[in-house]
Amino acid sequence: MKIRPARPEDRDAINVLLTEHGLPASDITHEMLRDFVVAEGEGGFVVGSVGLERYDSNALLRSLAVAPTVRNAGMGSQLLAHAESLARDKGILELWLLTTTAPEFFRRKDYVDVKRSTAPAKLQATTQFAQLCPARAVCMRKIIFPR
């Protein structure tokens, strides 16, 4: 299995993966895929994804999903580490996320619960914050230290 930058032709596979996990997919554009990576399994199939939605020195971490066929093999952790490295490379200082299903996973990765209202205004204005993620979603943040 390899992790690689997402390509425009991966969009449909990413959308299927996200939809199967009950994650928002309707707002993912081809342009947004520039900051996405995928895990490619046997036969070239997309079996995992994660992306960044960048706003100045902040980014919304989104669309972390792993296919059931490779779950519990550390793929989620690998994808998250890759996204954090990408964020560092792009000068991101803080990663933010909303989750309804995986707060414990992210807490183990040093993300902390924060009030949704403390997120930067540009993040709060995103479709993810404003429309797609329910109010019950846990808002989390991690400070990314430069290399």
C-alpha positions in Angstrom: 0.0 0.0 0.0 1.3 3.5 -0.8 0.3 7.0 0.1 0.4 9.4 -2.8 -1.0 12.8 -3.8 -4.6 12.7 -4.9 -5.3 13.1 -8.6 -8.4 14.5 -10.3 -9.4 11.0 -11.3 -9.5 10.0 -7.6 -12.4 12.3 -6.8 -15.2 9.8 -7.4 -13.4 7.1 -5.4 -12.8 9.6 -2.5 -16.5 10.6 -2.6 -17.6 7.0 -2.4 -15.3 6.3 0.5 -16.4 9.4 2.4 -20.1 8.7 1.7 -19.7 5.2 3.0 -18.3 6.6 6.2 -21.0 9.3 6.6 -18.5 12.1 6.0 -19.3 15.2 3.9 -18.2 14.8 0.3 -20.4 17.2 -1.7 -18.1 20.2 -1.5 -14.9 18.5 -2.6 -13.7 20.0 -5.8 -11.0 19.0 -8.2 -9.0 22.1 -7.1 -9.3 21.1 -3.4 -7.7 17.7 -4.3 -4.3 19.5 -4.6 -4.1 19.2 -0.8 -5.4 15.7 -0.5 -3.5 12.4 -0.3 -4.8 8.9 -0.8 -3.8 5.5 0.2 -3.7 3.2 -2.8 -4.2 -0.5 -2.2 -3.9 -3.6 -4.4 -4.9 -3.0 -7.9 -4.6 0.8 -7.6 -7.9 1.2 -5.6 -8.2 4.1 -3.3 -8.6 2.7 0.3 -8.0 5.8 2.3 -8.0 9.6 2.1 -7.2 12.8 4.0 -7.1 16.4 3.0 -6.3 19.9 4.0 -8.5 22.9 3.3 -6.1 25.8 3.8 -6.8 29.3 5.1 -3.7 31.4 5.7 -1.7 29.7 8.5 -4.7 27.5 9.5 -6.1 24.5 7.8 -9.2 22.4 8.2 -8.2 18.7 8.4 -10.9 16.8 6.6 -12.0 13.6 4.9 -9.8 11.2 6.9 -11.4 7.8 6.0 -10.1 4.3 5.6 -11.8 1.4 3.8 -13.0 -1.4 6.1 -10.7 -3.8 4.2 -7.6 -2.1 5.6 -9.0 -0.8 8.9 -7.0 -1.6 12.1 -3.7 -1.7 10.2 -2.5 1.8 11.1 -3.6 3.3 7.9 -5.5 6.1 9.6 -2.5 7.1 11.6 -0.2 7.0 8.5 -2.6 9.2 6.6 -2.9 11.6 9.5 0.9 11.8 9.8 1.2 12.4 6.1 -1.3 15.3 6.3 0.4 16.8 9.3 3.8 16.7 7.4 2.1 18.3 4.3 0.7 21.0 6.6 4.2 21.7 8.0 5.6 21.9 4.5 2.9 24.4 3.5 3.5 26.7 6.5 0.3 25.7 8.4 0.6 26.5 12.1 -2.8 25.1 13.3 -4.9 22.2 12.1 -8.6 22.2 13.0 -11.2 19.5 12.5 -14.7 18.6 13.2 -15.6 15.0 14.1 -18.7 13.1 15.2 -17.1 9.6 15.1 -13.5 9.7 16.0 -12.7 12.2 18.8 -10.7 9.6 20.8 -8.5 8.7 17.8 -7.6 12.4 17.4 -7.1 12.9 21.2 -4.5 10.1 21.1 -2.8 12.1 18.3 -2.5 15.3 20.4 -5.6 17.1 19.1 -7.4 19.0 21.9 -11.1 19.8 22.2 -11.9 23.5 21.7 -15.1 25.5 21.4 -16.2 25.7 17.8 -16.5 29.5 18.2 -12.7 29.8 18.8 -11.9 28.7 15.3 -10.7 31.5 12.9 -13.5 33.3 11.1 -12.4 31.9 7.7 -12.8 28.4 9.0 -16.1 29.1 10.5 -17.3 30.4 7.2 -16.4 27.2 5.3 -19.2 24.9 4.1 -17.8 22.2 6.4 -18.3 24.4 9.5 -21.3 26.4 8.5 -23.5 23.7 6.8 -22.2 20.2 6.5 -21.0 19.2 10.0 -23.7 19.1 12.7 -23.5 21.2 15.8 -22.9 18.1 17.9 -19.5 17.6 16.1 -16.5 17.9 18.3 -14.2 20.7 17.3 -10.5 20.0 17.8 -7.2 21.7 17.2 -3.5 20.9 17.0 -0.6 23.3 16.8 1.8 22.3 14.2 5.4 23.1 15.0 7.7 23.9 12.1 10.6 21.6 11.4 
